[in-house]
Amino acid sequence: MEYLWSLKELYPSFDSKEFKGDMVALDAYIQEYKTWVDSITVNYSDVVKKLEDYIEIESRGAKLISKLYDFAELTLSVDTKNKQALKSSEILQTKFAATAEHKAKLNRWIGGVPDIEKLIESSSLLSEHQFHLMELVEQSKYLLSNAEEAVIAKMRNTGSNAWTKLKDLVTSTLKVDIELEGEKKQLPLSVIRNMAYEKDKDLRKKAYEAELASYSKVEDSVAACLNGIKGEVITVCEMRGYESPLQETLLNSRMDKETLDAMLTAMKESLPAFRKYYKRKGELMGSSKGLPFYDLFAPVGDVDMPFPYEEGKKFVVDNFRSFSDSLADFAQKAIDRNWIDVMPREGKVGGAFCENIHAIGESRIMLNYGGNFSDVVTMAHELGHGYHGECLMKESILNSDYPMPIAETASTFCETIIKKAAIENSSKEEAFFILETEISDCGQVIVDIYSRFLFESEVFERRKESSLTAEELNDIMVRAQKEVYGDGLDPEYLHPYMWIAKPHYYYASSNFYNFPYAFGLLFAKGLYAEYIKRGKDFAKDYDKLLSVTGKNKIAHVTKLMGIDVRSVDFWRSSLKTIEEDIEKFLELSQI
């Protein structure tokens, strides 16, 4: 079976009367929106009524736009050459850009409302959306003129948006040359990358070498994409008055620099422990110089834990139920209603993601399921994102947009449930295998993420001066890996092209999409420790926590659980649980 997701709940097709009708409705909405903005921004009379109208009009537009755009983008994610989806996506982006001038005009008007906090208190509808409105006030400080905002929005369609699409097209259609069992083959990149989890060392190495060789075919094209996107980000940030792209990311993440610095400090302190783990795994793999990159995800021992999709989905649902029925019921619903696109195939982008579609009260999850335990963990991770969206469905669409760091909390929490359950139901050999997998996954989120943070920081700094060649990008990536992994990895076998492999660098609106994963992992570990203390009663508070993530700053959300994320000690305590796992791994690996 192909296990394809269903998008008919959005629209039957691009040619359907429903899709075409909503495209016409979008034109009417845009005209209504512009006329309304022009009429209300002339003065500050009857402000409460105008703000209430804003909530209604903005919510209505958000739902319509979400349906149309998600249909086009979800179609493209599994079929990057789909001409109708490509055309529709471009048309929609052009339509969105046409509202930029009026959106800036409206946001600037909201930012200038006198005594807005008192006015918000006078209306139940405005009080419900207090955080959203006050965030607009804060963001209005960085707005340019209406005309400049319009130009930027329009130029993005031929700038960063176009570069992102080109990168996705180039990498999703890239065929990798590899010889398997004496037969020369050309396989999709996603299939080759999944071979990193194979038991056969020679196959892992062959796939790694074939992957790196394939990137040389597209490195210049993808480097141009990265330079175009990062150059645009730098220019726009400078125009708006941000100190840096990182400052903009932190503001958009509702996170302060104090929290980031505390977390990075603790992460850096933990690196020696991870290096011990990598060196020991390298020894187990037969390497005395550290762990080769192609062995990073290698299974340890002779344990065979294949997980066909049918078994994997049952394992996830059954163990989610140990936490709460609502989590398990959501996962079963996603499976039964075909919300998941499961298998890798040509034309499908790599990796995995979840899109929560608030407008229809559903989610869609894309996997590249390879039949291993790690794929089960990935499925749990993405279902965690979906459940986060489920907990926000009772909120208005304007209160459902949560920031990047919190976005990785529910997903990582669900991973933890699955890994802990797997260890409890396994033999000693399997438990050791799962323990090692858990440490490996944590290493990706702590160690590799830190290297990506360093890489992106340097790319932004150097891109201010000029574009970077593929060779320069490779050099920056290798140096970042050496700085963070240290002697844990074999210096002869690193991954200079990780800047091509990871899609996160190519989102102009989501820069530094690396540290949020570390935040999510470590915050989730703190939450899981609380769950172990409190048991089943914790589930209700957990759901409540997720339900308010769209209308609070991060520090306030975490305080609901008694956690101070500005304290280095909190991050150290979460990392200590991983370090204890590493010590256990080192001990068991000697037996």
C-alpha positions in Angstrom: 0.0 0.0 0.0 1.1 3.6 -0.7 -0.5 5.1 2.4 -1.2 8.5 0.8 -2.8 11.3 2.7 -6.2 12.7 1.7 -6.5 16.4 0.8 -10.1 16.2 -0.4 -11.2 17.7 3.0 -9.6 20.9 1.8 -10.6 20.6 -1.9 -11.4 17.8 -4.4 -8.9 19.2 -6.9 -7.5 22.4 -8.3 -10.1 22.2 -11.0 -13.0 21.8 -8.6 -15.8 24.4 -8.2 -14.9 24.6 -4.5 -11.3 25.6 -5.1 -12.1 28.0 -7.9 -15.0 29.4 -5.9 -12.7 30.1 -2.9 -10.1 31.7 -5.2 -12.9 34.1 -6.3 -13.9 34.6 -2.7 -10.3 35.5 -1.8 -10.3 38.3 -4.4 -13.5 39.6 -2.9 -12.1 39.4 0.6 -8.9 41.2 -0.3 -10.9 44.1 -1.8 -13.2 44.2 1.2 -10.1 44.2 3.5 -8.4 47.0 1.7 -11.6 49.2 1.6 -12.2 48.5 5.3 -8.6 49.3 6.3 -8.7 52.6 4.4 -12.0 53.5 6.1 -11.0 52.8 9.7 -7.5 54.1 9.8 -8.4 57.8 9.2 -9.0 58.4 12.9 -9.3 56.7 16.3 -13.0 57.2 16.8 -15.1 54.2 18.0 -11.9 52.2 18.4 -13.4 49.3 20.3 -15.8 48.5 17.5 -13.1 48.8 15.0 -10.8 46.4 16.9 -13.7 43.9 17.3 -14.3 44.2 13.5 -10.6 43.5 13.0 -10.8 40.3 14.9 -13.8 39.1 12.8 -12.3 40.1 9.5 -8.8 38.9 10.2 -10.1 35.5 11.4 -12.3 35.0 8.4 -9.5 35.8 6.1 -7.0 33.6 7.9 -9.3 30.6 7.5 -9.9 31.1 3.8 -6.2 31.8 3.1 -5.1 28.8 5.2 -7.3 26.4 3.2 -6.2 27.6 -0.2 -2.5 27.9 0.7 -2.3 24.6 2.6 -3.9 22.7 -0.3 -1.3 24.0 -2.7 1.7 23.6 -0.4 0.7 20.2 0.9 0.2 19.0 -2.7 3.7 20.3 -3.6 5.4 18.7 -0.7 4.6 15.2 -2.1 4.7 16.1 -5.7 7.2 19.0 -6.3 6.6 19.0 -10.1 2.8 19.4 -9.9 2.2 22.2 -12.3 -1.3 23.2 -11.0 0.0 23.3 -7.4 3.1 25.4 -8.5 0.9 27.8 -10.4 -1.7 28.1 -7.6 1.0 28.7 -5.0 2.5 31.5 -7.0 -0.9 33.1 -7.7 -1.7 32.9 -4.0 1.6 34.5 -3.0 0.9 37.3 -5.4 -2.5 37.9 -3.9 -1.1 37.9 -0.4 1.6 40.4 -1.4 -1.2 42.7 -2.7 -2.4 43.1 0.9 1.0 44.0 2.4 0.6 47.7 2.2 -2.8 47.7 3.8 -1.7 45.2 6.4 1.2 47.5 7.4 -1.2 50.4 7.5 -3.6 48.6 9.8 -0.9 47.2 12.1 0.6 50.7 12.4 -2.8 52.1 13.3 -3.3 49.4 15.9 0.2 50.2 17.3 -0.9 53.8 17.7 -4.2 53.2 19.5 -4.2 55.4 22.7 -4.6 53.4 26.0 -5.1 50.2 24.1 -4.8 48.0 27.1 -7.7 49.8 28.9 -9.8 49.5 25.7 -9.1 45.8 25.5 -10.4 45.3 29.0 -13.7 46.8 28.1 -14.6 44.1 25.5 -14.8 40.3 26.1 -13.8 39.6 22.5 -10.8 41.9 22.7 -9.8 40.5 26.1 -9.8 37.0 24.5 -7.3 38.3 21.9 -5.3 40.6 24.2 -2.0 38.8 23.6 -2.5 38.9 19.8 -3.3 42.6 19.8 -0.4 43.6 22.1 2.0 41.5 20.0 0.9 43.6 17.0 1.7 46.7 19.0 5.2 45.4 19.7 5.7 44.4 16.1 4.6 47.7 14.8 7.9 49.2 16.0 9.6 47.4 13.2 7.2 48.3 10.4 8.4 50.2 7.4 6.3 52.6 5.3 3.2 51.1 3.7 4.8 51.4 0.3 8.0 49.7 1.4 6.1 46.9 3.0 4.2 46.3 -0.3 7.4 46.3 -2.3 9.1 43.8 0.1 6.1 41.5 0.0 5.9 41.5 -3.8 9.7 41.1 -4.3 9.7 38.0 -2.0 7.7 36.1 -4.6 10.6 36.4 -7.0 13.1 36.4 -4.2 13.2 34.1 -1.2 9.9 32.3 -2.0 11.2 31.4 -5.5 14.6 30.3 -4.1 12.9 28.0 -1.6 10.8 26.4 -4.3 13.9 25.9 -6.5 15.8 24.3 -3.6 12.9 21.9 -2.9 12.6 21.0 -6.6 16.4 20.5 -7.1 16.8 18.2 -4.0 13.5 16.3 -4.3 14.2 15.3 -7.9 17.9 14.6 -7.3 18.8 11.0 -8.3 21.7 9.4 -6.4 23.9 7.0 -8.3 24.7 3.9 -6.3 25.7 0.4 -7.0 23.8 -2.2 -5.0 24.5 -6.0 -5.3 26.4 -5.4 -8.5 23.6 -3.4 -10.1 23.9 0.3 -10.8 20.9 2.3 -9.7 19.6 5.8 -9.4 17.6 6.3 -6.3 15.8 9.3 -4.7 17.9 11.2 -2.1 15.4 10.4 0.7 15.8 6.7 0.1 19.6 7.0 0.2 19.5 9.0 3.4 17.4 6.3 5.1 20.2 3.8 4.5 22.1 5.5 7.3 20.0 3.3 9.6 20.9 0.0 7.9 22.8 -2.7 9.8 25.3 -3.3 7.0 28.3 -1.0 7.6 29.4 -1.2 4.0 26.0 -0.2 2.7 25.9 2.8 5.2 29.3 3.9 4.0 28.4 3.4 0.3 25.2 5.4 0.8 27.0 8.2 2.6 29.6 8.5 -0.2 27.0 8.3 -2.9 25.0 11.0 -1.1 28.0 13.4 -0.8 28.9 12.7 -4.5 25.3 13.5 -5.6 25.4 16.9 -3.9 28.2 18.0 -6.1 25.7 18.0 -9.0 23.6 20.6 -7.3 25.8 22.4 -4.9 26.2 25.6 -6.9 22.4 25.8 -7.5 21.6 25.3 -3.9 24.3 27.7 -2.7 22.7 30.3 -4.9 19.3 29.6 -3.2 20.9 29.9 0.3 22.7 33.1 -0.6 19.5 34.6 -2.1 17.4 33.8 0.9 20.0 34.9 3.6 20.8 38.0 1.6 17.2 39.0 1.6 16.8 38.3 5.3 19.8 40.5 6.2 18.6 43.4 4.0 15.0 43.4 5.4 16.2 43.0 9.0 18.5 46.0 8.6 15.7 48.1 7.0 13.3 47.3 9.8 15.8 48.1 12.5 16.5 44.7 14.0 20.0 44.2 15.5 20.3 40.9 13.6 18.2 38.1 12.1 18.7 36.3 15.5 17.0 39.2 17.3 14.1 39.0 14.9 13.8 35.3 15.4 13.8 35.6 19.2 11.1 38.3 19.1 9.0 36.1 16.8 9.7 33.1 19.0 8.4 35.1 22.0 11.7 34.2 23.7 14.3 36.5 25.2 18.1 36.4 24.8 18.6 35.5 28.4 16.7 32.3 27.9 18.7 31.4 24.8 22.0 32.2 26.4 21.1 30.1 29.5 20.2 27.1 27.3 23.3 27.4 25.0 25.6 27.7 28.1 24.2 24.4 29.5 24.4 22.7 26.1 28.0 23.7 25.6 28.8 22.3 29.1 27.3 19.0 28.1 29.4 18.5 25.0 32.2 16.5 26.7 29.7 13.9 27.8 28.4 13.5 24.3 31.9 13.2 22.9 32.5 10.2 25.2 29.4 8.6 23.8 30.4 9.2 20.1 34.0 7.9 20.8 32.6 4.7 22.5 30.1 4.1 19.7 33.0 4.6 17.2 34.9 1.9 19.0 31.9 -0.5 18.9 31.7 0.2 15.1 35.4 -0.6 14.7 36.8 2.9 14.5 39.6 4.2 16.7 39.6 7.8 15.4 36.1 8.7 16.5 32.7 7.9 15.0 32.5 8.3 11.2 29.5 10.3 10.1 28.0 7.4 8.2 27.8 5.5 11.5 26.0 8.2 13.5 22.7 6.4 13.1 24.0 2.9 12.9 22.2 0.3 15.0 24.3 -1.0 17.8 24.6 -4.7 18.4 22.9 -7.6 16.6 19.4 -6.5 17.5 17.0 -6.4 14.6 14.0 -4.1 15.3 12.2 -3.7 12.0 9.0 -1.8 12.3 6.7 -2.1 9.3 4.2 0.7 9.3 1.2 -1.4 10.4 3.2 -2.5 13.5 4.6 1.0 14.1 1.3 2.8 14.1 -0.2 0.3 16.5 2.8 0.6 18.8 2.4 4.4 18.8 -1.4 4.4 19.5 -1.1 1.7 22.2 1.6 3.5 24.1 0.1 7.0 23.7 -2.9 5.5 25.5 -0.7 4.9 28.6 -0.5 8.7 28.8 -4.0 9.6 27.9 -7.0 8.5 25.9 -7.2 11.8 24.2 -3.7 11.6 22.8 -4.2 8.0 21.6 -7.6 8.8 20.1 -6.1 11.7 18.2 -3.4 9.4 16.8 -5.9 6.8 15.8 -8.1 9.4 14.1 -5.2 10.7 12.1 -4.4 7.2 10.9 -8.0 6.2 10.2 -8.9 9.4 8.3 -5.8 9.3 6.1 -4.1 12.4 7.5 -0.7 10.8 7.0 1.4 10.5 3.8 3.7 7.6 4.8 6.2 6.3 2.3 9.1 8.0 0.4 8.8 8.3 -3.3 10.2 10.3 -6.2 9.1 14.0 -6.2 8.3 14.0 -2.5 10.4 16.2 -0.3 12.6 14.6 2.3 12.2 14.6 6.1 8.9 14.8 7.9 6.5 17.5 9.1 3.1 18.2 10.4 0.7 20.9 9.2 -2.1 21.8 11.6 -5.0 23.2 9.5 -7.1 25.1 12.0 -9.6 26.2 9.4 -10.9 22.6 9.1 -9.9 21.3 12.5 -7.5 18.7 11.1 -3.8 18.1 10.6 -1.7 16.5 7.8 1.5 14.6 8.5 4.2 13.8 6.0 6.6 11.0 6.7 9.3 9.2 4.7 8.8 5.9 6.6 11.7 3.5 6.2 10.5 0.6 8.4 12.9 1.1 11.4 12.4 2.0 15.0 13.6 5.5 14.3 10.7 5.9 11.9 8.3 5.0 14.7 9.8 7.7 16.8 9.5 10.2 13.9 5.8 9.3 13.5 5.2 9.8 17.2 7.1 13.2 17.0 4.9 14.4 14.1 1.7 13.2 15.8 2.8 15.2 18.8 2.7 18.3 16.6 -0.7 17.3 15.5 -2.0 16.8 19.0 -0.7 20.2 19.9 -2.8 21.6 17.1 -5.8 19.5 18.4 -5.5 21.1 21.8 -5.7 24.6 20.2 -8.7 23.8 18.0 -11.1 25.4 20.6 -9.1 28.6 20.5 -9.8 31.2 17.8 -7.5 30.9 14.7 -5.7 34.1 15.8 -4.8 32.5 19.2 -3.6 29.2 17.6 -0.2 30.4 16.3 2.5 29.2 18.7 6.2 30.1 18.4 9.0 27.8 17.2 10.6 26.7 20.5 7.2 25.6 22.0 6.4 24.0 18.7 8.9 21.2 19.4 7.7 20.5 23.0 4.7 18.3 22.4 6.5 16.4 19.6 9.5 15.6 21.8 7.2 14.7 24.7 5.5 12.1 22.5 8.9 10.8 21.4 9.8 10.2 25.0 6.6 8.3 25.7 7.4 5.9 22.8 11.1 5.4 23.7 10.3 4.8 27.4 7.6 2.3 26.4 9.9 0.5 24.0 12.6 0.0 26.6 10.1 -1.4 29.1 8.8 -3.9 26.7 12.1 -5.1 25.3 14.8 -7.7 26.0 18.1 -6.5 27.5 19.7 -6.3 24.0 16.7 -4.4 22.6 16.7 -2.1 25.6 20.4 -1.3 25.1 19.6 -0.6 21.4 16.8 1.8 22.3 18.9 3.5 24.9 21.6 4.1 22.3 18.9 5.3 19.9 17.6 7.8 22.5 21.1 9.1 23.1 21.7 9.4 19.4 18.5 11.3 18.9 19.4 13.6 21.8 22.8 14.1 20.2 21.2 15.3 17.1 19.1 17.8 19.0 21.8 19.1 21.3 25.1 18.5 19.5 24.2 18.7 15.9 21.7 21.5 16.5 24.5 23.5 18.2 26.7 23.0 15.1 23.9 24.2 12.9 23.4 27.3 15.1 27.1 28.1 14.8 27.0 27.5 11.0 24.0 29.7 10.5 25.5 32.4 12.7 28.6 32.5 10.6 26.7 32.4 7.3 24.7 35.4 8.3 27.8 37.3 9.4 29.8 36.6 6.2 26.8 37.0 3.9 26.7 40.7 4.9 29.8 41.2 2.9 29.3 38.9 -0.1 27.8 35.7 -1.4 29.4 32.4 -0.3 30.5 29.7 -2.6 29.6 26.1 -2.1 33.2 25.4 -1.0 33.0 28.2 1.6 29.7 26.8 2.9 31.2 23.4 3.1 34.2 24.8 5.1 31.9 26.6 7.5 29.9 23.5 8.1 32.9 21.3 8.7 34.5 23.7 11.1 31.2 24.0 13.0 31.0 20.2 13.2 34.6 19.9 14.4 34.1 22.6 17.1 31.0 20.9 18.5 31.6 17.2 18.0 35.3 17.5 18.9 37.2 14.2 18.9 33.8 12.4 19.1 33.7 12.1 15.3 36.3 10.8 12.8 37.6 14.0 11.1 38.0 12.1 7.9 34.3 11.4 7.6 32.2 14.5 8.4 29.3 15.9 6.4 30.2 19.1 4.6 26.9 19.2 2.7 24.6 19.2 5.7 23.6 22.7 4.7 21.9 21.1 1.6 20.5 18.1 3.5 18.6 20.2 6.1 15.6 22.3 4.7 15.5 24.6 7.7 18.0 27.1 6.3 15.8 27.9 3.4 12.8 29.5 5.2 13.2 33.2 5.0 10.5 33.7 7.7 12.0 31.2 10.1 15.7 31.8 10.6 17.7 29.9 13.2 15.2 27.0 13.1 17.7 25.0 15.1 17.7 26.1 18.7 13.9 25.6 19.0 14.5 21.8 18.8 16.9 21.9 21.7 14.4 24.0 23.7 11.6 21.5 22.8 13.7 18.5 23.9 14.9 19.9 27.2 11.6 21.5 28.1 9.8 18.2 27.3 12.2 16.3 29.5 11.4 18.6 32.3 7.7 18.0 31.7 8.1 14.3 31.4 9.9 14.3 34.8 6.8 16.1 36.2 4.5 13.5 34.6 6.5 10.6 36.3 6.0 12.4 39.6 2.2 13.0 39.2 1.0 10.2 37.0 -2.3 10.3 35.0 -3.4 13.6 36.6 -0.7 15.4 34.8 -2.4 14.9 31.4 -5.1 17.5 32.0 -2.5 20.2 32.9 -0.4 19.2 29.9 -3.4 19.7 27.6 -4.1 23.0 29.2 -0.5 24.1 28.8 -0.6 23.3 25.0 -3.9 25.1 24.7 -2.5 28.5 25.8 0.8 28.4 23.8 -0.7 30.6 21.1 -1.4 33.5 23.4 1.5 33.8 25.8 5.2 34.5 25.8 7.4 31.4 26.4 8.5 32.4 29.9 4.9 32.7 31.0 3.9 29.4 29.4 6.7 27.5 31.2 5.9 29.2 34.5 2.5 27.5 34.4 4.5 24.3 35.1 6.7 26.0 37.7 9.7 26.1 35.3 12.1 29.0 35.0 13.7 28.8 31.5 15.9 31.8 32.2 17.8 29.7 34.8 20.9 27.8 33.6 20.1 25.2 36.3 16.9 24.2 34.7 18.7 23.3 31.4 21.5 21.6 33.3 18.9 19.4 35.1 17.3 18.3 31.9 20.7 17.7 30.3 21.8 15.7 33.4 19.1 13.1 32.5 20.8 12.6 29.1 24.2 12.5 30.7 23.0 9.8 33.0 21.8 7.8 30.0 25.3 8.2 28.4 27.0 6.9 31.6 24.6 3.9 31.6 25.4 3.3 27.9 29.1 3.5 28.5 28.7 1.0 31.4 26.5 -1.5 29.5 28.7 -1.3 26.4 31.6 -2.8 28.3 29.7 -5.9 29.3 
